[in-house]
Amino acid sequence: MDKGSLLIKNIGLMVVDRHGKPFLCGKEMSQLDILHDAWLLVEDGRIKDFGEAPSHLPQLGEAVSPPHPSHLPQEGAHEVAAGQASPSWGRLEGADAHGGAVLPSFCDSHTHLVYADSREGEFVDKIQGLSYAEIARRGGGILNSADRLHEMPEDELFRRSMLRINEIIRKGTGAVEIKSGYGLNTADELKMLRVIRRIKETAPLKVMATFLGAHAVARGYSQERYVDLVVNEMIPEVGRQKLADFIDVFCDEGFFTPAETARILEAGAKWGMRPKIHGQELADSGGVEVAVSHQALSVDHLESMTDKDIRSLTHTPSTIPTALPGTSFFLNMPFAPGSKMIEAGLPLAIASDYNPGSTPSGDMKFAMSLACIKMRLLPAEALIAATLNSAAAMGLSSDYGSIARGKVANFFITDPIPSIDFLPYAYTTPLIRHIVLQGNIIY
């Protein structure tokens, strides 16, 4: 067997993908392909084969080597020193899952995890009754984060962001989208995107970058002048430096109009940035309509989604509706109509929205639990929404989001669990025992 091989045996249950679809829609989302008493073979960072044990178990001539230190996270409280194997390697005992479940790594398609500081003061304001919009009008919210980011040196911003990256890796995330949007001027937006690029080059998980200069209107600008700045200066510079995969706009009440959103998306498309949309969070803002008309990869939030929006998306399968249940939980606002979208046959995704103001959490397992409890998704539906469909919302589902032959070997091993339903049911229990990314045991 090649040096780059990894065989995991004694898997209690494993969710696999033998359908080969880029995403699952409607009732398909509840139909998991589950193997019991299984094994999984990885070669050269990709999934080679899997099956049910023990009669078809491949034979390895020797124990699998520990992960190379270059594949380990380089920042954070649990940092592993160069030249040392992962401290948890001994518990794996030659790639034996000891009856635990093997599940595809979470794919988190909507985050803002590059930011300077927390905003717990606004958390107290919310407890005292102020709304998200009221806090923003008082100079808090996005403008607050922009002020703090402006003052922070780029290296320190990268260091703090890597702490959050290591946090989400250990919670099971293997692919993540990260947005700019706390710069609100050209220099600081570029600073954020350079940090995201450094994360791409450093971290063991897959990273996609989104330019979100149209997150709010910067201080000292009229709405019209700020849109001009985004279109005429920011987008061309981001494009020239090839810093972003996607472009996003906060198309909502009090932020950017559908017409402004369309103008920004069209400017980004000229530089090869595919649209993603913040829409229908605070009001029925027309965000879904703009997303559909511009063939956005995803339209996210959807707390104020209408039946008309759902009907519109049924005719646009390339746009993935993405719910952010952590935002609704933290802001005490309505949840996106997840079960309605699934009943309509849509390919629903869920993401964390990890950010300092409205969702200071990148825990996708908890997002699954909220999707089940508050959006009435079945556990199987929530798992697909947090893995394959969220990978599709980043354009990554050909390589990520499921355990399929030929895909990148991104998965985690849990403690033994009785069923998939237990994952969102045990909503605070730390079940993940080991993390494998790109075929390397990270933790």
C-alpha positions in Angstrom: 0.0 0.0 0.0 1.3 3.5 -0.8 2.8 5.7 1.9 -0.2 8.1 1.4 -2.8 5.4 2.3 -5.1 5.5 5.3 -7.4 2.6 6.2 -10.0 3.2 8.9 -11.8 0.1 10.2 -14.3 -0.8 12.9 -16.6 2.1 11.9 -20.0 1.8 13.6 -21.9 3.7 11.0 -20.9 5.8 8.0 -22.9 8.1 5.7 -21.7 7.6 2.1 -22.6 9.1 -1.2 -23.1 6.7 -4.2 -25.6 8.9 -6.2 -23.0 11.4 -7.5 -25.4 14.4 -7.5 -24.0 17.9 -6.9 -26.8 18.5 -4.3 -29.9 16.9 -3.0 -33.4 18.5 -3.3 -36.6 18.1 -1.3 -37.4 14.6 -0.1 -34.0 13.3 -1.4 -32.4 15.1 1.6 -33.9 12.6 4.1 -32.6 9.5 2.3 -29.2 8.8 3.6 -27.0 5.9 2.5 -25.7 4.4 5.7 -23.2 1.6 6.1 -22.7 -0.3 9.3 -19.6 -2.1 10.6 -17.8 -0.4 7.8 -14.3 0.5 6.6 -12.9 3.4 4.6 -9.8 3.6 2.4 -8.0 6.8 1.6 -5.2 7.2 -0.9 -3.3 10.4 -1.8 -5.7 12.6 0.0 -8.9 11.2 -1.7 -11.4 8.6 -0.9 -10.4 5.4 -2.7 -13.0 2.9 -1.5 -15.4 1.9 1.3 -17.5 -1.0 2.3 -19.0 -3.1 5.0 -16.6 -5.2 7.0 -15.0 -7.5 7.7 -15.1 -9.8 4.6 -14.0 -7.1 2.1 -11.6 -5.2 4.4 -8.4 -4.2 2.5 -5.2 -5.3 4.1 -2.4 -2.8 5.0 1.1 -4.1 5.5 1.9 -1.7 8.3 0.3 0.8 10.6 -0.5 4.2 9.1 2.0 6.9 9.8 1.1 9.9 12.0 0.2 13.1 10.1 3.1 15.2 8.8 3.4 18.4 10.9 3.0 20.6 7.8 -0.7 19.5 7.8 -1.4 20.5 11.3 -2.9 23.8 12.3 -0.3 26.4 13.0 -2.2 28.7 15.3 -4.3 28.5 18.5 -4.4 27.2 22.0 -4.1 23.6 20.8 -1.1 24.2 18.5 1.1 21.2 17.8 4.8 21.8 17.8 6.8 21.2 14.6 8.2 17.7 14.4 5.6 16.1 16.7 2.7 14.0 15.8 -0.8 14.9 16.9 -1.2 14.4 20.7 -4.4 12.5 20.0 -2.8 10.0 17.5 -2.2 7.3 20.1 -5.9 7.1 20.8 -6.6 6.2 17.1 -4.6 2.9 17.5 -3.8 2.2 13.9 -6.8 3.9 12.3 -9.4 1.9 14.3 -12.7 3.9 14.7 -13.7 1.7 17.7 -17.3 1.8 16.7 -17.5 5.5 16.1 -19.4 7.1 13.2 -17.6 8.5 10.2 -19.3 11.5 8.7 -18.4 14.0 6.0 -16.9 17.2 7.3 -19.2 20.2 7.6 -19.1 22.8 4.8 -19.8 26.2 6.1 -20.8 28.4 3.2 -21.4 31.7 4.9 -19.0 33.2 7.5 -17.4 36.6 8.5 -14.8 35.1 10.7 -12.0 37.5 9.8 -12.7 40.3 12.2 -10.8 42.3 14.8 -12.7 42.1 18.1 -15.8 40.8 19.7 -18.9 42.9 20.3 -20.3 41.6 23.6 -21.4 45.1 24.5 -24.0 44.9 21.8 -25.0 41.5 23.1 -26.0 43.3 26.3 -27.8 46.0 24.2 -29.9 43.2 22.6 -30.8 41.8 26.0 -32.0 45.2 27.0 -34.3 45.3 23.9 -32.4 47.1 21.2 -32.9 45.6 17.7 -30.1 44.9 15.2 -31.2 47.9 13.1 -31.3 50.2 16.1 -27.8 49.2 17.2 -26.6 49.8 13.6 -28.2 53.3 13.6 -26.3 54.2 16.8 -22.9 53.4 15.1 -22.7 49.9 16.3 -22.9 46.7 14.2 -20.9 46.5 11.0 -19.5 50.1 11.4 -18.2 49.2 14.9 -16.3 46.2 13.5 -15.0 48.3 10.6 -13.5 50.9 13.1 -11.7 48.2 15.0 -10.4 46.4 12.0 -9.0 49.6 10.6 -6.8 50.0 13.7 -5.6 46.4 13.8 -2.3 45.4 12.0 -2.7 42.8 9.3 -0.5 40.2 11.1 -2.6 40.4 14.2 -5.8 40.1 12.2 -4.4 37.0 10.7 -3.4 35.5 14.0 -6.8 36.1 15.6 -8.6 34.7 12.5 -6.5 31.5 12.6 -7.6 31.0 16.2 -11.2 30.9 14.9 -10.2 28.7 12.0 -8.7 26.1 14.4 -11.9 26.3 16.4 -14.1 25.4 13.5 -11.8 22.7 12.4 -12.0 21.0 15.8 -15.8 21.3 15.6 -15.9 19.4 12.3 -15.7 22.0 9.5 -13.6 21.0 6.5 -14.6 23.7 4.0 -15.5 27.3 4.7 -16.4 30.5 2.9 -15.1 33.7 4.4 -16.3 37.2 3.5 -14.7 40.6 3.7 -17.0 43.5 4.6 -15.6 45.0 7.8 -13.2 47.2 5.8 -15.7 49.6 4.0 -12.8 51.3 2.3 -10.5 50.0 -0.4 -7.4 49.6 1.7 -9.1 47.7 4.5 -11.2 45.5 2.3 -8.0 44.5 0.6 -6.4 43.9 3.9 -9.2 41.5 4.9 -9.0 39.6 1.6 -5.2 39.3 1.9 -5.8 37.7 5.4 -8.3 35.3 3.8 -5.7 34.4 1.1 -3.1 33.7 3.9 -5.6 31.4 5.6 -6.1 29.6 2.3 -2.4 29.1 2.0 -1.9 28.1 5.7 -4.9 26.2 7.0 -5.6 22.5 6.2 -9.3 23.1 5.3 -10.7 24.4 2.0 -11.3 28.1 2.0 -13.3 30.2 -0.5 -13.1 34.1 -0.4 -16.0 36.5 -0.9 -15.7 40.2 -1.5 -18.5 42.0 0.5 -17.6 45.6 0.2 -21.3 46.3 0.1 -21.9 45.2 3.6 -22.9 48.7 4.9 -22.4 52.3 3.8 -19.1 53.7 5.3 -19.2 56.8 7.4 -18.9 60.0 5.5 -20.5 58.6 2.3 -23.9 59.0 0.8 -25.4 55.7 -0.4 -24.8 56.7 -4.0 -21.2 57.7 -3.5 -20.4 54.5 -1.6 -21.9 52.3 -4.3 -19.8 54.2 -6.8 -16.7 53.5 -4.7 -17.5 49.8 -4.6 -18.1 49.6 -8.3 -15.4 51.9 -9.7 -12.5 51.3 -7.2 -12.9 48.3 -4.9 -14.1 45.7 -7.4 -11.4 46.4 -10.1 -8.7 46.3 -7.5 -10.0 43.1 -5.9 -10.2 41.7 -9.4 -6.7 42.7 -10.5 -5.2 41.1 -7.4 -7.4 38.0 -7.8 -8.4 38.1 -4.1 -12.0 36.9 -4.3 -13.9 33.9 -5.7 -17.3 35.5 -5.1 -19.0 38.8 -4.7 -21.8 39.5 -2.2 -24.2 42.3 -1.3 -26.3 43.0 1.8 -29.5 43.5 -0.1 -32.0 44.4 2.7 -34.0 47.1 4.3 -31.7 49.9 5.5 -28.7 48.6 3.5 -28.6 48.2 -0.3 -31.5 48.2 -2.7 -32.2 45.6 -5.4 -31.1 48.1 -8.1 -27.8 48.9 -6.3 -27.3 45.2 -5.7 -27.7 44.4 -9.4 -25.2 47.1 -10.4 -22.6 45.8 -7.9 -23.1 42.1 -9.0 -22.8 43.0 -12.6 -19.5 44.9 -11.9 -18.1 41.9 -10.0 -19.1 39.5 -12.8 -16.8 41.3 -15.2 -13.9 40.3 -13.0 -15.0 36.7 -12.7 -16.6 36.9 -9.2 -19.8 34.8 -9.0 -22.7 36.4 -7.1 -23.8 35.4 -3.6 -26.6 37.4 -1.8 -27.5 38.4 1.7 -31.2 38.7 1.3 -34.6 38.7 3.1 -33.0 38.9 6.6 -34.7 42.0 8.0 -37.6 42.4 5.5 -39.0 41.3 2.2 -36.3 43.2 0.4 -36.2 41.7 -3.1 -33.0 39.8 -2.4 -34.3 36.5 -3.8 -35.5 38.2 -7.0 -32.0 39.7 -7.6 -30.3 36.4 -6.8 -32.4 34.5 -9.3 -32.1 37.1 -12.0 -28.3 37.1 -11.7 -28.0 33.4 -11.2 -26.4 33.8 -7.8 -24.7 30.7 -6.4 -26.6 31.1 -3.2 -29.1 33.5 -1.5 -28.5 33.5 2.3 -30.4 34.4 5.5 -34.1 34.2 4.3 -35.6 34.9 7.7 -38.2 37.1 5.9 -38.7 34.8 2.9 -42.1 34.7 1.3 -44.0 32.0 -0.5 -43.4 33.9 -3.7 -39.6 33.6 -3.1 -39.9 29.9 -2.7 -41.8 29.6 -5.9 -39.2 31.7 -7.7 -36.3 29.5 -6.4 -38.0 26.3 -7.6 -37.4 27.5 -11.2 -33.7 28.3 -10.5 -32.0 25.1 -9.2 -28.5 26.6 -9.6 -29.2 29.1 -6.7 -29.0 27.4 -3.3 -31.2 28.8 -0.6 -29.0 29.0 2.5 -30.5 29.4 6.0 -28.5 30.7 9.0 -30.3 29.4 12.0 -27.6 30.6 14.4 -28.5 34.2 13.5 -32.1 33.8 14.3 -31.2 32.1 17.6 -28.8 34.9 18.7 -30.9 37.8 17.5 -34.2 36.2 18.7 -35.8 36.7 15.3 -37.8 34.4 13.0 -36.2 31.4 11.5 -36.0 30.8 7.7 -38.9 28.5 6.6 -36.6 25.5 6.1 -39.2 22.7 6.1 -41.3 24.7 3.6 -38.3 25.0 1.2 -37.7 21.2 1.4 -41.4 20.5 0.9 -41.2 22.7 -2.3 -38.3 20.5 -3.5 -35.5 23.0 -3.0 -31.8 22.1 -2.2 -31.6 23.8 1.2 -28.2 24.5 2.8 -27.4 25.7 6.2 -24.4 27.7 7.4 -23.1 29.3 10.6 -22.8 33.0 9.7 -19.9 33.1 12.2 -19.4 36.9 12.9 -18.9 39.1 16.0 -22.3 40.8 16.0 -25.2 38.5 15.1 -23.7 35.0 15.3 -20.5 34.6 17.4 -20.3 30.8 16.7 -19.0 28.6 13.9 -20.4 25.4 15.5 -22.1 23.6 12.6 -23.3 20.8 14.8 -25.3 23.3 16.8 -26.6 24.9 13.5 -27.9 21.4 12.7 -29.6 21.2 16.0 -31.3 24.6 15.5 -32.3 23.6 12.0 -34.1 20.5 13.5 -35.6 22.2 16.5 -36.6 25.6 15.1 -36.9 24.9 11.3 -38.4 21.4 11.7 -35.8 19.7 9.5 -35.3 15.9 10.0 -31.8 15.1 11.2 -30.9 13.6 7.9 -32.1 16.7 6.1 -30.0 18.9 8.4 -26.9 16.8 7.8 -27.2 17.1 4.0 -27.9 20.8 4.4 -24.7 21.2 6.4 -22.5 19.1 4.1 -23.3 18.4 0.5 -25.7 21.2 -0.1 -23.6 23.8 1.7 -20.6 22.6 -0.4 -22.8 23.2 -3.5 -23.4 26.8 -2.2 -19.7 27.3 -2.5 -19.4 25.5 -5.9 -17.4 22.7 -4.2 -19.6 19.7 -4.2 -17.7 17.8 -6.9 -14.9 17.4 -4.4 -16.3 18.2 -0.9 -19.5 17.6 1.2 -19.8 13.8 1.1 -18.0 10.6 1.5 -17.8 9.4 -2.2 -15.2 7.6 -4.2 -12.8 10.1 -5.7 -13.7 13.1 -3.5 -11.3 14.8 -1.1 -11.0 12.8 2.1 -12.5 15.3 4.6 -14.4 13.6 7.4 -14.5 13.2 11.2 -14.8 10.3 13.5 -17.2 10.5 16.5 -17.6 8.5 19.7 -20.0 5.6 19.1 -23.5 6.9 18.5 -26.7 5.0 18.1 -27.9 6.8 15.0 -27.4 9.9 12.9 -30.3 11.4 14.8 -28.2 11.5 17.9 -25.8 14.1 16.3 -28.3 17.1 16.5 -30.2 15.6 19.4 -27.1 15.8 21.7 -26.8 19.4 20.9 -24.0 20.3 23.4 -22.3 17.0 23.6 -18.7 17.1 22.1 -18.9 13.9 20.0 -16.0 14.4 17.6 -13.0 12.3 18.4 -10.8 12.7 15.3 -10.6 15.1 12.3 -9.3 14.0 8.9 -8.7 16.7 6.2 -7.3 16.0 2.8 -6.5 12.5 4.0 -4.4 13.7 6.9 -5.3 13.1 10.5 -5.4 16.7 11.9 -6.6 15.9 15.4 
